[in-house]
Amino acid sequence: MESIFKFIKEHTNRVYFWNKLAVTIIILGLWIIDSGFFTSESNSLLATGLVVMILSTLTFGVIFKNHTYNEKTIQTFLLIDIVNCFVFVLPAVYLNILFTIILLSLLANIALFLNDNQKTTALVTYFILLIGMTIFYGAINEIHDYKMALGSLVLFSVVFYVPIEMGVKSLNLFEKRVHELQMEKTQLSHKHENLSKEVKLTSQRLEYLSKDLRKKSLEIQNILNLTGQLGSNPDKSQIISSFLLTMVGQLGSSHALYLGSEQTGKNYYKIIDQKGIHDKRVEQLRIYKDSFLFQFLKATREPIHANRIPKDQLYRDEQELLSYFSNDLLSPIMVRNKIIGMFILGGKISGAQFTREDFNLISILTNQAAFILEQSSINNEIYDFYNKTVRALLRSLEAKYTYAKGHSIRTAQYVQAVGKKMNYSNGALKNLTYGTIMHDIGKIGIKDDILLYDKKIIEINAPIKHKILDHTIIGASILKSVGFEKTMVDLALHHHEWINGRGYPHGLRGDNISLDSRILSVCNAYDAMLSDNPYRKSLHEDLVKEQLRKNAGLQFDPDVVDVFLDELEDNPDLGKMNNRN
């Protein structure tokens, strides 16, 4: 039913034409078949009605059939059909069953093809003509028992029109609802399309933000890693180099430089380190600390383009510097409201401009560099004080025990060579070296008459031997009390431990003795045997090496002995430091 109704709506003119044509054929058939039963007057009325129907159908078919549907056109022709039906056709065929088909066709056309206002007009015309013409023809005896005929025709019209109209209205409502649903579907489709676009755009924005976040996260991680690595590294040159490499790598710059002072007391800054610059002339530039350039940067306190710095008060070297780096960024390194240097950062290799985020990153790196350089300076002061303390203690020991003169320094050089060969890190090697220098400091606490005992008496007199070896405990206590590193304290405490567990003071065995102490044990014994003592003269180097091999696995770590002897073989000058032989 829905498809039929849809077809009628889409082809209204054609369907109406076919309907008129069918009615025309019915009237023509009635006129031919039943002409013998009609009165001459009825027959002439039917013929007139047939002619009117034929002319009406032909006119509509020729002019309007293929035109766009027009309600007024349909209404006009439908009113003609109604008038024709009740004025000319009714008296001749009102008793024929086919007449009801004609009425049914008229009622269906009214319900299907007219709007509500037009339907009212058509129905009023329909029933007025039906009633009026039936009474009229009944009065002139063309319709017998017109009352019965009128009642039947009115009842038939009502009974058949009402369900047709209800069906049409239902179909119209259904079609309207379908149309509304289609509109909603279209709107939802458009919304879905718009939402899809928004989701895509949002996804792209999120992807961009995610990339930017990952980039920022990587920058922060690199800064944290750099800070962590350099925070434990007092080497100023390594700190500067790492920051320059980070700036070049993170920002994509063509070059980066550091202006600073290599030594305290200098009244100028120069280029200490650089990445990406190959012109040696810039290394000759000297910028005074009280120059206008540094005063301007101190007032600015943040990265600034070189071309934004006023040049009318600059000295020649300052002008040359800004001329050479005219397109670069200058970032002052501030510590406690004082400039200690400056980073110069070249433009991006890509040609892009520095963004606000780039300026923030440069500021962060500069501030981190300032903090770490300040810590490095403080550490250097501490190490300087530390070295002076160590030298003072060594002088005290050597003044008391003249045979120990140079022993700690020579032994430290031996352990440093072994540590390098065993791939010690710089920090670990430094602790091993300083700990070695201080390893015999406990002898300050041993009485001279005990310390200078003849070795032969010491070997058979256990209490005296233990008193001398107590310098390990005394030394560890001294170093620990003044805050030396634990590794240095352990070196003083355990350098007389034996690999077989028969050493002093704790009888440690094998790997329970730290590698540092095992290295010191070998090197300490080597220098001691090459040196004069109160109880004997120094031994020949070949005999000393033989003693090391002989006691490997007993007193000494065999691996350390092998490394040390290999180093002496590879570096003959190392064995000549003790020139007593």
PASE-134347 format. One line per field, with one value per residue (C-alpha): residue number from 1; x, y, z. Coordinates in Angstrom, 3 decimals. Layout:
N
num	[NUM|...]
X	[X|...]
Y	[Y|...]
Z	[Z|...]
END
This chain:
581
num	[1|2|3|4|5|6|7|8|9|10|11|12|13|14|15|16|17|18|19|20|21|22|23|24|25|26|27|28|29|30|31|32|33|34|35|36|37|38|39|40|41|42|43|44|45|46|47|48|49|50|51|52|53|54|55|56|57|58|59|60|61|62|63|64|65|66|67|68|69|70|71|72|73|74|75|76|77|78|79|80|81|82|83|84|85|86|87|88|89|90|91|92|93|94|95|96|97|98|99|100|101|102|103|104|105|106|107|108|109|110|111|112|113|114|115|116|117|118|119|120|121|122|123|124|125|126|127|128|129|130|131|132|133|134|135|136|137|138|139|140|141|142|143|144|145|146|147|148|149|150|151|152|153|154|155|156|157|158|159|160|161|162|163|164|165|166|167|168|169|170|171|172|173|174|175|176|177|178|179|180|181|182|183|184|185|186|187|188|189|190|191|192|193|194|195|196|197|198|199|200|201|202|203|204|205|206|207|208|209|210|211|212|213|214|215|216|217|218|219|220|221|222|223|224|225|226|227|228|229|230|231|232|233|234|235|236|237|238|239|240|241|242|243|244|245|246|247|248|249|250|251|252|253|254|255|256|257|258|259|260|261|262|263|264|265|266|267|268|269|270|271|272|273|274|275|276|277|278|279|280|281|282|283|284|285|286|287|288|289|290|291|292|293|294|295|296|297|298|299|300|301|302|303|304|305|306|307|308|309|310|311|312|313|314|315|316|317|318|319|320|321|322|323|324|325|326|327|328|329|330|331|332|333|334|335|336|337|338|339|340|341|342|343|344|345|346|347|348|349|350|351|352|353|354|355|356|357|358|359|360|361|362|363|364|365|366|367|368|369|370|371|372|373|374|375|376|377|378|379|380|381|382|383|384|385|386|387|388|389|390|391|392|393|394|395|396|397|398|399|400|401|402|403|404|405|406|407|408|409|410|411|412|413|414|415|416|417|418|419|420|421|422|423|424|425|426|427|428|429|430|431|432|433|434|435|436|437|438|439|440|441|442|443|444|445|446|447|448|449|450|451|452|453|454|455|456|457|458|459|460|461|462|463|464|465|466|467|468|469|470|471|472|473|474|475|476|477|478|479|480|481|482|483|484|485|486|487|488|489|490|491|492|493|494|495|496|497|498|499|500|501|502|503|504|505|506|507|508|509|510|511|512|513|514|515|516|517|518|519|520|521|522|523|524|525|526|527|528|529|530|531|532|533|534|535|536|537|538|539|540|541|542|543|544|545|546|547|548|549|550|551|552|553|554|555|556|557|558|559|560|561|562|563|564|565|566|567|568|569|570|571|572|573|574|575|576|577|578|579|580|581]
X	[0.000|2.834|4.540|1.262|0.580|4.137|3.749|0.474|2.125|5.095|2.943|-0.236|-1.043|-0.585|-2.612|-5.423|-5.316|-5.511|-8.431|-10.300|-9.552|-10.981|-14.145|-14.456|-14.222|-16.855|-19.251|-18.585|-19.331|-22.541|-23.639|-22.967|-24.327|-27.306|-28.369|-31.409|-32.771|-32.569|-35.191|-34.301|-33.796|-31.629|-29.667|-28.946|-27.873|-25.522|-24.138|-23.532|-21.849|-19.682|-18.667|-17.836|-15.790|-13.925|-13.139|-12.106|-9.878|-8.253|-7.638|-6.006|-4.002|-2.665|-1.960|-1.381|-0.464|3.313|3.317|4.218|1.364|-0.898|-3.759|-5.865|-5.737|-6.812|-9.551|-10.939|-11.091|-12.460|-15.331|-16.082|-16.195|-18.583|-20.925|-20.795|-21.510|-24.639|-26.028|-25.575|-24.690|-26.831|-30.333|-29.211|-27.199|-28.014|-29.262|-26.137|-23.441|-20.802|-22.174|-20.960|-17.475|-17.691|-18.722|-15.983|-13.460|-14.665|-14.473|-11.000|-9.774|-11.098|-9.354|-6.066|-5.423|-6.891|-5.863|-8.234|-9.812|-10.234|-11.715|-14.398|-15.327|-15.367|-17.422|-19.976|-20.319|-20.538|-23.342|-25.294|-25.356|-26.038|-29.029|-30.237|-30.005|-31.546|-34.561|-34.754|-34.695|-37.115|-39.517|-39.450|-39.754|-36.292|-35.512|-38.102|-38.425|-35.811|-35.981|-34.670|-32.091|-31.008|-30.675|-28.667|-26.302|-25.694|-25.108|-22.792|-20.821|-20.426|-19.603|-16.936|-15.448|-14.845|-12.469|-10.735|-10.200|-9.001|-6.633|-5.290|-4.859|-3.070|-0.795|-0.180|0.682|2.912|4.575|4.997|6.535|8.793|9.804|10.464|12.515|14.442|15.047|16.161|18.341|19.810|20.363|21.901|24.045|25.196|25.792|27.660|29.735|30.414|31.215|33.495|35.284|35.491|36.742|39.320|40.381|40.434|42.436|44.883|45.120|45.628|48.274|50.001|49.716|50.930|53.956|54.569|54.145|56.557|58.996|58.656|58.914|62.070|63.487|62.737|64.136|67.295|67.668|67.139|69.581|72.089|71.671|72.016|75.109|76.832|75.783|78.176|80.896|83.067|84.844|83.895|84.990|82.803|79.851|80.193|80.669|77.581|75.397|76.581|75.855|72.425|71.568|72.651|70.805|67.581|67.163|68.692|71.153|74.084|76.545|76.883|79.619|80.478|82.198|83.665|86.801|89.252|90.908|89.793|91.287|91.016|89.133|87.864|85.858|86.866|85.493|86.234|84.390|82.364|80.484|80.124|82.506|85.623|86.938|89.904|89.723|86.809|88.958|91.192|88.341|88.432|85.355|85.959|83.737|82.743|82.022|78.779|77.793|77.796|76.163|73.373|72.988|72.936|70.042|68.252|68.778|67.287|68.152|68.222|68.997|72.437|70.999|68.832|71.841|72.792|76.231|77.105|78.887|80.680|84.443|86.115|86.112|82.458|81.564|83.505|81.753|78.259|79.194|80.346|77.292|74.790|72.007|72.568|71.020|72.993|72.020|73.745|74.687|73.741|74.793|73.671|72.971|76.404|77.301|79.805|79.631|77.425|76.079|75.913|73.474|73.391|70.256|68.409|69.809|66.259|65.979|63.016|62.799|63.200|59.806|58.711|59.145|62.724|63.464|62.035|64.193|67.320|66.534|66.062|69.343|71.189|69.823|70.731|74.225|74.546|73.523|75.866|78.778|78.256|78.249|81.364|83.057|82.117|83.336|86.621|87.066|86.312|88.754|91.377|90.931|90.872|94.179|95.786|94.591|95.959|99.335|99.488|98.797|101.355|103.997|103.221|103.654|106.863|108.291|107.761|108.657|111.301|111.308|107.721|108.694|107.193|105.742|102.092|102.468|104.305|101.797|98.966|100.485|100.712|97.076|95.975|97.675|96.095|92.669|92.784|93.787|90.847|88.424|87.690|85.435|86.917|85.115|86.070|89.668|89.856|88.604|91.054|93.938|93.088|92.440|95.835|97.559|95.948|96.207|99.122|97.917|97.228|100.989|100.841|99.222|101.941|104.836|108.231|109.883|107.208|107.147|110.937|111.309|113.548|111.426|112.978|111.815|108.400|107.843|108.399|106.692|102.965|101.935|104.406|103.334|99.681|100.522|102.152|99.289|96.912|97.765|95.011|92.371|93.758|93.912|90.340|89.148|90.946|89.569|86.055|86.011|86.835|84.248|86.278|84.512|83.765|85.882|88.887|88.191|88.045|91.389|93.069|91.378|91.841|95.044|96.782|94.104|95.322|93.462|93.713|92.074|95.218|95.498|94.749|92.594|89.499|90.900|88.755|89.063|88.779|86.032|85.058|88.032|87.122|88.831|90.247|91.958|93.250|94.803|96.349|97.698|99.738|100.961|101.748|103.846|105.649|106.761|107.583|109.905|111.611|112.162|114.670|113.336|114.855|115.376|116.600|117.707|115.494|115.154|115.921|112.945|113.164|113.126|110.135|108.189|109.082|107.784|104.489|104.095|105.100|102.480|99.696|96.749|98.141|98.614|97.635|94.822|96.344|94.351|95.548|99.134|98.885|97.398|100.036|102.960|101.557|101.319|104.939|105.911|103.954|105.050|108.688|108.787|106.191|108.613|111.388|109.527|111.256|114.864|116.511|117.686]
Y	[0.000|2.363|1.789|2.302|5.525|6.675|5.873|7.858|10.844|10.771|10.379|12.307|13.758|10.442|8.488|11.046|10.839|7.041|7.333|9.725|7.481|4.457|6.387|7.538|3.933|2.862|5.593|4.681|1.020|1.942|4.084|1.295|-1.632|-0.044|2.488|0.379|0.583|4.344|6.827|9.055|11.963|9.901|8.522|12.011|13.119|10.101|10.897|14.466|13.256|10.901|13.742|16.000|13.199|12.471|16.150|16.600|13.525|14.463|18.034|16.913|14.202|16.469|19.555|18.445|14.765|15.289|18.575|19.082|18.294|21.297|21.017|23.793|22.112|18.781|20.529|22.220|19.025|17.096|19.611|19.227|15.458|15.820|18.131|15.865|12.776|14.109|16.323|14.052|10.508|10.071|9.729|7.178|4.736|5.353|1.749|0.200|-1.185|0.479|3.881|3.161|2.613|6.085|7.544|5.616|7.022|10.582|10.114|8.539|11.433|13.945|12.123|11.541|14.657|17.659|19.527|19.999|23.250|21.879|18.665|20.674|22.528|19.330|17.362|20.172|20.329|16.514|16.139|19.237|17.949|14.364|15.415|18.207|16.360|13.183|15.152|17.080|13.960|12.285|15.203|14.832|11.018|10.276|8.529|6.220|6.113|8.868|8.839|5.279|6.081|9.211|7.386|4.588|6.934|9.156|6.145|4.578|7.812|8.263|4.605|4.486|8.011|7.918|4.900|6.197|9.580|7.968|5.758|8.715|10.743|7.838|7.461|11.217|11.137|8.140|9.890|13.027|10.988|9.208|12.584|13.882|10.786|11.248|14.874|13.790|11.156|13.796|16.133|13.314|12.432|16.041|16.125|12.845|14.238|17.417|15.414|13.178|16.264|17.655|14.307|14.220|17.798|17.077|13.918|15.913|18.566|15.881|14.240|17.590|18.289|14.768|15.290|18.674|17.106|14.313|16.913|18.950|15.799|14.802|18.297|18.154|14.608|15.680|18.655|16.439|13.841|16.552|18.086|14.700|13.773|17.111|17.589|14.811|15.993|18.842|19.179|22.674|22.106|18.994|20.921|23.706|21.273|19.285|22.391|23.612|20.236|20.163|23.629|22.766|19.439|20.595|23.820|22.798|25.723|26.037|26.798|27.640|29.302|29.984|33.175|32.942|33.130|30.246|31.590|33.686|37.145|37.785|40.999|39.809|37.010|35.062|32.158|29.081|26.492|26.415|24.006|24.651|27.658|27.223|30.792|31.042|34.863|34.829|33.001|36.099|38.378|39.665|41.275|43.106|42.151|45.784|46.475|48.076|44.780|42.841|45.708|45.698|41.886|42.105|44.582|42.390|39.093|37.000|35.811|38.655|39.030|40.551|43.060|44.571|45.651|49.366|49.702|53.347|52.689|49.467|48.947|47.506|43.868|44.143|45.575|42.784|40.176|41.524|42.006|38.415|37.062|39.712|37.166|35.153|35.024|36.116|34.569|35.883|33.360|34.906|33.784|35.836|38.901|38.668|37.657|34.796|34.236|34.146|31.655|32.684|30.642|30.611|30.625|27.435|25.330|24.993|28.759|28.939|31.707|31.101|30.696|31.746|28.116|28.203|31.302|29.539|26.467|28.633|30.396|27.053|25.664|28.896|28.872|25.203|25.933|28.817|26.575|23.737|26.098|27.671|24.201|23.345|26.502|25.637|22.059|23.363|25.505|22.481|20.311|23.052|23.136|19.346|19.171|21.641|19.549|16.371|18.007|19.300|15.841|14.257|16.785|15.975|12.244|12.720|15.059|12.308|9.316|10.357|6.929|7.587|10.616|10.341|6.868|7.918|10.029|7.271|4.656|6.931|7.134|3.343|2.800|5.494|3.655|0.337|1.951|3.377|0.018|-1.560|1.025|3.008|6.039|9.498|9.873|6.408|6.930|10.249|8.664|5.783|8.215|10.506|7.524|6.092|9.380|9.261|5.513|5.703|8.822|6.667|6.330|9.813|8.140|5.460|6.149|6.570|3.774|1.365|2.628|2.377|-1.112|-3.593|-5.748|-8.970|-8.147|-7.072|-10.419|-12.406|-9.871|-9.987|-7.146|-4.743|-5.864|-5.233|-1.809|-0.819|-2.270|-0.302|2.642|1.264|1.656|5.011|6.309|5.227|6.918|10.175|10.268|9.372|12.035|14.835|13.677|11.889|9.585|6.048|4.558|6.543|5.486|1.826|2.177|3.364|0.555|-2.447|-1.944|-4.579|-7.245|-10.425|-12.205|-15.502|-13.955|-13.682|-9.904|-7.085|-5.777|-7.866|-10.901|-10.290|-12.826|-12.648|-10.446|-9.332|-7.005|-4.078|-3.909|-0.506|-2.064|-5.004|-2.604|-0.483|-3.601|-4.570|-1.061|-0.257|-3.419|-2.726|0.777|-0.341|-3.088|-0.633|1.840|1.980|1.139|1.356|-2.417|-2.951|-1.412|-1.310|-4.472|-4.755|-4.266|-7.791|-9.300|-7.115|-8.319|-11.893|-11.352|-10.047|-13.138|-15.453|-13.989|-13.712|-15.692|-15.492|-11.856|-10.265|-10.533|-12.457|-10.441|-7.143|-8.395|-9.341|-5.940|-4.042|-6.016|-5.607|-1.844|-1.742|-3.660|-1.308|1.832|1.480|5.067|4.149|1.790|4.395|6.825|5.240|5.819|4.301|1.295]
Z	[0.000|0.907|-2.434|-4.363|-2.486|-3.145|-6.838|-7.005|-5.320|-7.668|-10.844|-9.886|-13.316|-15.073|-12.523|-12.726|-16.515|-16.430|-13.981|-16.301|-19.245|-17.375|-16.456|-20.068|-21.265|-18.674|-19.843|-23.461|-22.693|-20.870|-23.770|-26.292|-24.270|-22.623|-25.263|-26.169|-22.614|-22.238|-23.141|-25.973|-23.571|-21.185|-24.109|-25.386|-21.858|-21.617|-25.065|-23.967|-20.830|-22.904|-25.217|-22.256|-20.639|-23.867|-24.441|-20.793|-20.847|-24.162|-23.023|-19.780|-21.508|-24.241|-22.136|-18.535|-18.379|-18.530|-16.608|-12.987|-10.595|-9.946|-7.416|-8.998|-12.414|-10.927|-8.932|-12.043|-14.066|-11.097|-10.667|-14.381|-13.890|-10.896|-12.802|-15.873|-13.730|-11.998|-14.768|-17.804|-16.677|-13.540|-15.084|-17.655|-15.550|-11.850|-11.540|-13.179|-10.927|-13.101|-12.044|-8.521|-9.972|-11.533|-8.142|-6.416|-8.903|-8.207|-4.427|-4.676|-6.845|-4.268|-1.396|-3.257|-5.318|-3.449|-0.320|2.615|1.356|-2.157|-0.753|1.072|-2.121|-4.181|-1.591|-1.184|-4.978|-5.115|-2.578|-3.716|-7.298|-6.160|-4.081|-6.327|-9.636|-8.166|-6.911|-10.194|-12.370|-9.980|-10.424|-14.223|-13.946|-15.338|-12.033|-10.607|-6.835|-6.561|-2.775|-2.616|-5.300|-3.417|-0.128|-1.702|-3.558|-0.510|1.734|-0.815|-1.157|2.578|3.266|0.590|0.968|4.731|4.749|1.600|3.274|6.502|4.580|2.628|5.823|7.484|4.484|4.449|8.147|7.563|4.644|6.748|9.561|7.093|5.721|9.242|10.010|6.789|7.730|11.184|9.579|7.270|10.211|12.234|9.249|9.016|12.765|12.521|9.674|11.637|14.751|12.709|11.441|14.968|16.265|13.481|14.198|17.926|17.278|15.174|17.873|20.522|18.363|17.944|21.672|22.401|20.158|21.764|25.217|24.331|23.057|26.259|28.346|26.481|26.983|30.709|30.964|29.141|31.461|34.533|33.204|32.399|35.842|37.516|35.541|35.960|39.569|40.557|38.162|39.446|36.086|34.915|31.312|31.082|32.528|29.931|27.051|28.042|28.235|24.839|23.247|24.894|23.585|20.056|20.138|21.806|19.819|16.492|16.588|14.210|17.019|20.705|22.780|26.385|27.513|30.963|33.047|33.337|36.475|39.400|39.501|35.763|34.894|31.523|29.930|26.847|24.842|26.949|24.837|21.625|19.375|15.655|15.295|13.169|13.060|15.439|15.510|17.958|20.502|20.747|21.867|25.439|27.037|30.310|33.216|33.883|30.182|29.020|27.329|30.594|32.476|29.882|30.112|33.918|33.689|31.120|33.018|30.195|26.657|24.121|20.406|19.811|17.337|20.113|22.206|21.873|20.280|20.883|24.236|23.285|23.137|20.064|21.245|22.262|18.851|17.110|19.226|18.438|14.788|14.476|16.310|15.164|14.501|17.687|21.148|24.207|27.547|30.720|33.416|36.752|40.243|43.233|41.076|39.506|35.949|35.846|32.075|29.022|26.468|22.802|20.759|16.947|14.811|13.938|11.114|9.741|9.372|11.759|14.355|18.069|19.752|23.218|24.285|22.951|25.037|28.107|27.441|27.022|30.313|32.080|30.724|31.587|35.144|35.540|34.236|36.711|39.595|38.644|37.917|41.339|42.925|40.934|42.205|45.782|45.252|43.859|46.961|49.136|47.153|47.392|51.156|51.159|49.253|51.619|54.551|52.976|52.297|55.865|57.284|54.979|56.039|59.669|58.964|56.957|59.617|62.195|60.024|57.498|55.857|54.720|52.640|49.127|49.830|49.771|46.597|44.727|45.864|44.759|41.264|41.133|42.165|39.709|36.848|37.918|38.357|34.841|33.435|35.288|33.786|36.942|36.479|37.080|40.395|41.651|40.518|42.354|45.597|45.194|44.651|47.581|49.827|48.935|49.768|53.213|53.875|56.373|58.210|61.294|61.856|63.382|66.375|66.787|69.187|67.551|69.555|68.323|64.738|64.362|65.835|64.026|61.732|63.024|66.571|65.248|63.482|66.700|69.010|68.216|70.587|68.973|65.503|66.358|67.805|64.515|62.484|64.675|62.434|60.127|62.840|64.010|60.413|59.632|62.831|61.939|58.395|59.474|62.195|59.731|57.165|54.476|52.003|53.231|50.435|51.722|55.297|54.143|52.353|55.548|57.522|55.176|53.176|55.374|54.862|53.083|50.324|52.308|55.396|57.556|57.383|59.802|61.451|60.570|58.798|55.693|52.887|49.083|47.662|51.165|50.817|48.554|45.168|46.160|49.200|47.147|44.625|47.390|49.138|46.055|45.248|48.886|49.278|45.975|47.017|50.579|49.329|46.970|49.826|52.686|56.155|59.636|59.576|55.982|52.736|49.650|47.517|43.809|41.491|40.027|43.521|44.453|41.406|42.276|45.829|44.396|42.200|45.041|47.414|44.825|46.188|49.729|50.622|47.275|44.738|41.768|39.217|40.653|40.706|37.024|36.053|38.053|36.630|33.103|33.666|34.878|31.741|29.471|31.314|32.452|33.718|36.333|38.053|38.104|40.349|43.310|42.241|45.291|43.244]
END
